[in-house]
Amino acid sequence: MGRSRRSIPEELLLLALDPATGTTAQPQSLDLGLAGAQLVELALAGRIAPDGDRIAVVMARPTGDPTLDSALELLRRRGSPVRAVHWIGGPRLGLRQIYLAHLERCGMVHAVAGQMCGVLPTTRYQATDTAISRDIRARLDSAIRTGVPPDPRTAALAALAHAVGLGKHLYPGNEGRSSRSRLRDLIRHDPMGGLVAHAVMDVQNGVAVQPRRPAAAPAPGGPMQPQQHAQSHRGSMARVAAH
């Protein structure tokens, strides 16, 4: 992938970067959003495709972006389509720092060292070219203001921005309420963006980790009913598969 076009994870992170503080808004949910943004970018590159609520690898050839290719390889190793909600909620936190370092290597941001309370070391990040951030924001503003269906990249970016809670950061206060509502509505304009955005919100709401209801136990001393036997057998098979 050429560097003439910024990736959706890069744009999402630049949107979240506060120019006044040098920190990112919504840091906890942003990791989830970046994982979802990787899926959208890989789909736009023709490497993966949605399969219901699952993600399937359709071409394993590397994209040339090391960070995206790492995610693509992990998906390939799964061997079968994976639910988007399980992928996004998986143990790949730390993407925010990975992408901040990536943006620094690409020259899009520079790190500013500091201290908290005069003791604890801190790092702030400042955009090296504010025109890039203004361009990204202008695309969202245009889609919200005009109501014209945006291109797939902008629609996916809007969906992810809403999913991670950037609406209040981008359009604060009561005066931004209608813009936040329209930002949410843009989720319908890109199927892949909508799929991963809903998965991000499901993970935040705990949908992906809800325990299954246990099978009914047989009556003490009594024979197991056929339905109970089938449920017990499925449970045993699931435990075996898990190991």
BELKANOR-V873648 format. One record per run of one state. SS is the DSSP state (helix for helix, strand for strand, loop for the rest). FROM is the first residue (numbers start at 1). TO is the last residue. If there is no record, write none. Layout:
((SS | FROM | TO) (SS | FROM | TO))
This chain:
((loop | 1 | 7) (helix | 8 | 16) (strand | 17 | 17) (loop | 18 | 23) (strand | 24 | 24) (loop | 25 | 26) (helix | 27 | 44) (loop | 45 | 47) (strand | 48 | 51) (loop | 52 | 53) (strand | 54 | 57) (loop | 58 | 65) (helix | 66 | 78) (loop | 79 | 81) (strand | 82 | 83) (helix | 84 | 88) (loop | 89 | 94) (helix | 95 | 105) (loop | 106 | 108) (strand | 109 | 116) (loop | 117 | 119) (strand | 120 | 127) (loop | 128 | 129) (helix | 130 | 146) (loop | 147 | 151) (helix | 152 | 163) (loop | 164 | 166) (helix | 167 | 170) (loop | 171 | 173) (helix | 174 | 189) (loop | 190 | 190) (helix | 191 | 204) (loop | 205 | 206) (helix | 207 | 209) (loop | 210 | 225) (helix | 226 | 242) (loop | 243 | 243))
